[in-house]
């Protein structure tokens, strides 16, 4: 089994996907939030800091790598393949405006490559170009990202997922009250930000969401 295959086997057995950005951590450091997320048993983490300089990304990213390794969690870096490689992350998540998937795959053959998609065509392209998984979003209105498009709605999962032979995550405004609609549509790796990172009891919030996912997938 290649390193990529081993990482994807772990991805497929994960459940909640927690994306951590310090600006959405309710005044706490992202590392403090990471510690509590890992304590809740989350095994899929994305490190997303679009405003930090390279030095800060590298230093904090190394600590993310250390803690995720100790907890047996996968670490995905948002956008920045160079930072992902520098800290030996498990993968990188690419947006529509980032480096093309084939270029990144050539440079990082063993990494999990995630791709943000908003249409069936984009998901088909991501699959054909070598993505490891794709994300569908934004599903619901969200305050954690400036949107240049309308929200897609949970129905977009039905439009895209049956036609793509890759695991997928979904993101955008996912909260406890709307999670089950996504789970009924086959979502196994819903990605959240503030539904966990901005809560007063981070570990409890993460565990409650994980329980919903695990129950739906039994």
C-alpha positions as CSV (number, residue, x, y, z in Angstrom):
1,X,0.0,0.0,0.0
2,X,1.4,3.4,-1.0
3,X,1.5,6.3,1.4
4,X,-1.3,8.0,-0.4
5,X,-3.5,4.8,-0.2
6,X,-2.8,4.5,3.5
7,X,-3.7,8.1,4.1
8,X,-6.9,7.7,2.1
9,X,-7.9,4.6,4.0
10,X,-7.7,6.7,7.1
11,X,-9.6,9.5,5.4
12,X,-12.5,7.1,4.6
13,X,-12.8,5.9,8.2
14,X,-12.8,9.5,9.6
15,X,-16.1,11.3,10.3
16,X,-16.2,15.0,11.3
17,X,-13.9,17.3,9.4
18,X,-12.9,20.3,11.5
19,X,-11.4,23.3,9.8
20,X,-9.5,25.6,12.2
21,X,-9.0,29.3,11.6
22,X,-7.9,31.3,14.6
23,X,-10.2,34.3,13.7
24,X,-13.1,32.0,14.4
25,X,-11.9,30.5,17.6
26,X,-13.7,32.9,19.9
27,X,-10.5,34.6,21.2
28,X,-8.6,31.4,21.8
29,X,-5.5,30.3,19.9
30,X,-5.9,27.8,17.2
31,X,-3.6,25.4,19.0
32,X,-5.8,25.5,22.1
33,X,-8.8,24.7,19.9
34,X,-6.9,22.0,18.1
35,X,-6.0,20.3,21.4
36,X,-9.7,20.1,22.4
37,X,-10.8,19.0,18.9
38,X,-8.3,16.1,19.0
39,X,-9.4,15.2,22.6
40,X,-12.9,14.8,21.1
41,X,-11.6,12.0,18.8
42,X,-11.7,14.0,15.6
43,X,-9.2,12.5,13.1
44,X,-9.5,14.9,10.2
45,X,-8.2,18.4,10.6
46,X,-7.7,21.3,8.2
47,X,-5.3,24.1,9.1
48,X,-6.7,27.2,7.3
49,X,-5.0,30.6,7.8
50,X,-5.2,32.8,4.8
51,X,-3.9,36.0,6.4
52,X,-0.8,34.6,8.2
53,X,2.8,35.1,6.9
54,X,4.9,32.1,5.8
55,X,6.9,32.0,9.0
56,X,3.9,31.9,11.2
57,X,2.2,29.2,9.0
58,X,5.4,27.1,9.2
59,X,5.9,27.4,13.0
60,X,2.3,26.8,14.0
61,X,2.0,24.2,11.3
62,X,4.8,22.2,12.7
63,X,3.0,22.1,16.1
64,X,-0.2,21.1,14.3
65,X,1.8,18.3,12.6
66,X,3.2,17.1,16.0
67,X,-0.1,17.1,17.8
68,X,-2.1,15.5,14.9
69,X,0.5,12.7,14.7
70,X,0.3,12.0,18.4
71,X,-3.5,11.8,18.2
72,X,-3.5,9.7,15.0
73,X,-5.3,12.5,13.0
74,X,-4.8,13.5,9.4
75,X,-3.6,17.0,8.8
76,X,-4.7,18.9,5.7
77,X,-3.4,22.4,4.9
78,X,-5.6,24.8,3.1
79,X,-4.3,26.2,-0.3
80,X,-0.6,26.1,0.5
81,X,1.1,23.1,-1.0
82,X,4.5,24.6,0.0
83,X,3.6,24.8,3.6
84,X,2.0,21.4,3.5
85,X,5.2,19.9,2.2
86,X,7.4,21.9,4.6
87,X,5.6,20.5,7.6
88,X,5.0,17.0,6.1
89,X,1.2,17.4,6.3
90,X,-1.0,14.5,5.0
91,X,-2.6,16.7,2.3
92,X,-3.5,20.0,0.9
93,X,-7.0,21.4,0.0
94,X,-7.1,23.3,-3.2
95,X,-9.6,26.0,-4.3
96,X,-10.7,26.7,-7.8
97,X,-8.1,29.5,-8.0
98,X,-5.2,27.5,-6.6
99,X,-2.5,25.5,-8.4
100,X,-4.0,23.0,-10.8
101,X,-4.5,19.5,-9.4
102,X,-2.2,17.7,-12.0
103,X,0.7,20.1,-11.1
104,X,0.3,19.5,-7.4
105,X,-0.1,15.7,-7.9
106,X,3.1,15.6,-9.8
107,X,5.0,17.5,-7.0
108,X,3.3,15.7,-4.1
109,X,2.4,12.2,-5.2
110,X,1.8,10.8,-1.7
111,X,-0.4,13.7,-0.5
112,X,-4.2,13.7,-0.1
113,X,-5.4,16.3,-2.6
114,X,-8.8,17.9,-1.8
115,X,-10.6,20.0,-4.3
116,X,-13.3,22.6,-3.7
117,X,-16.1,22.1,-6.2
118,X,-19.4,23.9,-6.8
119,X,-20.8,22.1,-9.8
120,X,-20.9,18.6,-11.2
121,X,-18.6,19.6,-14.0
122,X,-16.0,20.8,-11.5
123,X,-16.2,17.6,-9.5
124,X,-15.8,15.5,-12.7
125,X,-12.8,17.6,-13.6
126,X,-11.3,17.1,-10.1
127,X,-11.7,13.4,-10.4
128,X,-10.2,13.2,-13.8
129,X,-7.2,15.3,-12.8
130,X,-6.3,13.1,-9.8
131,X,-8.0,14.6,-6.7
132,X,-8.2,12.4,-3.7
133,X,-11.5,13.8,-2.5
134,X,-13.7,16.8,-3.4
135,X,-15.7,19.2,-1.3
136,X,-19.2,20.4,-2.2
137,X,-20.1,23.9,-0.9
138,X,-21.2,26.3,0.3
139,X,-24.2,24.2,1.3
140,X,-25.8,26.8,3.6
141,X,-25.1,30.5,4.2
142,X,-21.8,31.0,6.1
143,X,-19.9,33.8,7.8
144,X,-16.5,32.2,7.7
145,X,-15.9,32.9,4.0
146,X,-16.7,35.7,1.6
147,X,-19.0,34.1,-0.9
148,X,-18.9,35.1,-4.6
149,X,-21.8,32.7,-5.4
150,X,-25.2,31.6,-4.1
151,X,-25.4,28.8,-1.6
152,X,-25.9,25.5,-3.2
153,X,-28.3,23.9,-0.8
154,X,-28.2,20.3,0.4
155,X,-29.7,19.1,-2.8
156,X,-26.4,19.6,-4.6
157,X,-25.1,16.5,-2.9
158,X,-27.8,14.5,-4.8
159,X,-26.8,16.3,-8.0
160,X,-23.0,15.6,-7.7
161,X,-22.2,12.6,-5.5
162,X,-23.9,9.8,-7.4
163,X,-21.7,10.6,-10.5
164,X,-18.3,10.8,-8.8
165,X,-16.3,7.9,-7.6
166,X,-14.4,9.7,-4.9
167,X,-15.1,10.4,-1.2
168,X,-16.5,13.9,-0.6
169,X,-16.8,16.4,2.2
170,X,-19.3,19.2,2.3
171,X,-19.0,22.6,3.9
172,X,-20.7,25.9,4.6
173,X,-23.0,26.8,7.4
174,X,-23.3,23.3,8.8
175,X,-24.8,23.2,12.3
176,X,-26.3,20.6,14.6
177,X,-29.8,21.5,13.4
178,X,-29.2,20.9,9.7
179,X,-26.6,18.2,9.8
180,X,-28.9,15.3,9.6
181,X,-30.3,16.4,6.2
182,X,-26.8,16.1,4.8
183,X,-26.2,12.7,6.5
184,X,-29.4,11.3,4.9
185,X,-28.0,12.3,1.5
186,X,-24.8,10.3,2.1
187,X,-22.4,12.8,3.6
188,X,-19.8,11.0,5.7
189,X,-17.3,13.8,6.2
190,X,-19.2,17.1,6.9
191,X,-16.8,19.9,7.4
192,X,-17.4,22.6,10.0
193,X,-15.7,25.7,11.4
194,X,-17.7,27.7,14.0
195,X,-20.0,24.8,14.9
196,X,-17.0,23.5,16.8
197,X,-14.3,26.2,17.0
198,X,-16.4,29.0,18.3
199,X,-18.3,27.0,20.9
200,X,-17.7,27.4,24.6
201,X,-17.2,23.7,25.1
202,X,-15.3,22.7,22.0
203,X,-14.9,19.0,22.8
204,X,-18.5,18.5,23.7
205,X,-19.6,20.3,20.5
206,X,-17.3,18.1,18.4
207,X,-18.4,14.9,20.1
208,X,-22.1,15.7,19.6
209,X,-21.6,16.2,15.9
210,X,-19.5,13.0,15.7
211,X,-22.2,11.0,17.4
212,X,-24.8,12.2,14.8
213,X,-22.5,11.1,12.0
214,X,-21.6,7.8,13.5
215,X,-25.2,7.0,14.2
216,X,-26.2,7.8,10.6
217,X,-23.4,5.6,9.2
218,X,-24.2,2.5,11.3
